Amino acid sequence: MLEILNKESHRGAVLIACSYLDNQLQAIIAAFLLTGANADKLLDGFNAPLGTFSARIAAASALGLLRPAEGRECELLRKIRNEFAHKVDANFDDPKIVALTTELKYAAQDYNNVVMAPFGRFNTAAVGLILSLTNRAHYVGQKRLVSQEWPT
């Protein structure tokens, strides 16, 4: 993953890292839901209710599959991704993007005389979150929902 990100432009790195996180969230939610076609329809395909990065962040957070700090970090990364996806001239000098990167908690922090550049903050936060979620689907799968009979 790092090798791929390091070869990319800033825009490419943002889009790839967030796409990877989006896929991780899809796998985490899928590991929790009942298996079958209905769960698949929620997550994948045309007009899937949980088919967007935003919806997956909200669902994973609401289902307790993300820690609050992870959900917040995903939201910040999504906002940065949206800037790069929807603005042709987006870059890490843009004040809005700089402000979003300063809010990232998973980012490497300034130390001594070293000041982390906005792209460095984005990159370290994205990679840190990706690493944090790498095995989450496995652990969530151990708590997968099971169908049950409900009183009428």
C-alpha positions as CSV (number, residue, x, y, z in Angstrom):
1,M,0.0,0.0,0.0
2,L,2.7,2.5,1.0
3,E,4.6,1.7,-2.2
4,I,1.6,2.4,-4.3
5,L,0.8,5.7,-2.5
6,N,4.4,6.9,-2.7
7,K,4.3,6.5,-6.5
8,E,1.2,8.6,-6.9
9,S,0.5,12.3,-7.2
10,H,-1.1,13.9,-4.2
11,R,-4.5,13.6,-5.9
12,G,-3.9,10.0,-6.7
13,A,-2.7,9.2,-3.2
14,V,-5.9,10.8,-1.7
15,L,-8.2,8.9,-4.0
16,I,-6.5,5.6,-3.6
17,A,-6.1,5.8,0.2
18,C,-9.8,6.8,0.6
19,S,-10.9,4.1,-1.9
20,Y,-9.0,1.5,0.2
21,L,-10.7,2.8,3.4
22,D,-14.1,2.6,1.6
23,N,-13.4,-1.0,0.7
24,Q,-12.4,-1.8,4.3
25,L,-15.6,-0.3,5.6
26,Q,-17.6,-2.4,3.1
27,A,-15.8,-5.5,4.3
28,I,-16.4,-4.6,8.0
29,I,-20.1,-4.0,7.5
30,A,-20.5,-7.2,5.4
31,A,-18.8,-9.2,8.1
32,F,-21.4,-8.0,10.6
33,L,-24.6,-8.3,8.6
34,L,-26.5,-11.5,8.0
35,T,-25.1,-13.3,5.0
36,G,-27.2,-13.4,1.8
37,A,-28.5,-11.4,-1.1
38,N,-30.3,-8.7,1.1
39,A,-27.1,-7.7,2.8
40,D,-25.3,-7.7,-0.5
41,K,-27.9,-5.3,-1.9
42,L,-27.3,-2.9,0.9
43,L,-23.6,-2.7,0.2
44,D,-23.1,-3.1,-3.5
45,G,-24.8,-2.4,-6.8
46,F,-26.8,0.4,-8.4
47,N,-28.3,2.7,-5.7
48,A,-27.1,0.5,-2.8
49,P,-28.1,2.4,0.4
50,L,-24.7,1.6,1.9
51,G,-22.8,2.0,-1.4
52,T,-21.0,5.3,-0.7
53,F,-18.1,6.1,1.5
54,S,-20.3,8.5,3.5
55,A,-23.0,6.0,4.1
56,R,-20.5,3.3,5.1
57,I,-18.9,5.6,7.6
58,A,-22.3,6.5,9.1
59,A,-23.4,2.8,9.2
60,A,-20.2,1.4,10.6
61,S,-20.2,4.2,13.3
62,A,-23.9,3.7,14.1
63,L,-23.5,-0.1,14.4
64,G,-20.5,0.3,16.8
65,L,-18.1,-1.2,14.3
66,L,-15.8,1.9,14.5
67,R,-14.5,3.7,17.5
68,P,-15.8,7.3,17.6
69,A,-12.3,8.6,16.8
70,E,-12.1,6.3,13.8
71,G,-15.4,7.5,12.5
72,R,-14.4,11.1,12.9
73,E,-11.1,10.5,11.1
74,C,-12.9,8.7,8.3
75,E,-15.2,11.8,7.9
76,L,-12.2,14.1,7.8
77,L,-10.5,12.0,5.2
78,R,-13.7,11.8,3.2
79,K,-14.0,15.6,3.2
80,I,-10.4,15.8,1.9
81,R,-11.1,13.2,-0.7
82,N,-14.2,15.2,-1.9
83,E,-12.1,18.3,-2.3
84,F,-9.7,16.4,-4.6
85,A,-12.4,14.5,-6.4
86,H,-14.6,17.5,-7.2
87,K,-12.1,20.4,-7.7
88,V,-9.7,20.1,-10.6
89,D,-7.2,22.5,-9.0
90,A,-7.4,21.1,-5.4
91,N,-4.0,20.8,-3.7
92,F,-2.6,20.7,-0.2
93,D,-1.9,24.4,-0.2
94,D,-5.7,25.1,-0.3
95,P,-6.7,26.7,3.1
96,K,-9.7,24.4,3.4
97,I,-7.7,21.3,2.9
98,V,-4.9,22.5,5.2
99,A,-7.6,23.2,7.9
100,L,-9.0,19.6,7.5
101,T,-5.5,18.1,7.8
102,T,-4.8,19.9,11.0
103,E,-7.8,18.2,12.6
104,L,-6.5,14.7,11.8
105,K,-5.7,12.9,15.0
106,Y,-4.0,9.8,13.4
107,A,-1.5,12.1,11.6
108,A,2.1,12.2,12.6
109,Q,2.6,15.2,14.8
110,D,5.2,18.0,14.6
111,Y,8.3,17.4,16.7
112,N,11.3,19.4,17.5
113,N,12.0,21.5,14.5
114,V,10.1,19.2,12.1
115,V,6.7,20.6,11.0
116,M,4.5,18.1,9.2
117,A,3.3,19.4,5.8
118,P,-0.5,19.0,5.1
119,F,0.2,16.1,2.7
120,G,2.3,14.4,5.3
121,R,-0.5,14.8,7.8
122,F,-3.0,13.3,5.4
123,N,-0.8,10.4,4.3
124,T,0.2,9.4,7.9
125,A,-3.4,9.6,9.1
126,A,-4.8,7.6,6.2
127,V,-2.1,4.9,6.6
128,G,-2.6,4.8,10.3
129,L,-6.3,4.4,10.0
130,I,-5.9,1.7,7.3
131,L,-3.6,-0.2,9.6
132,S,-6.0,0.2,12.5
133,L,-8.9,-1.3,10.4
134,T,-6.9,-4.0,8.7
135,N,-8.1,-6.9,10.8
136,R,-11.4,-5.3,11.9
137,A,-13.6,-7.3,9.5
138,H,-12.1,-10.5,11.0
139,Y,-13.0,-9.5,14.5
140,V,-16.4,-8.1,13.6
141,G,-17.2,-11.4,11.8
142,Q,-16.9,-13.1,15.2
143,K,-19.8,-11.0,16.4
144,R,-21.9,-11.4,13.1
145,L,-25.6,-10.9,13.5
146,V,-27.7,-14.0,13.6
147,S,-31.3,-14.2,12.6
148,Q,-33.7,-14.7,15.6
149,E,-37.3,-15.1,16.3
150,W,-39.0,-12.0,17.7
151,P,-42.1,-11.9,19.9
152,T,-45.2,-10.9,18.2
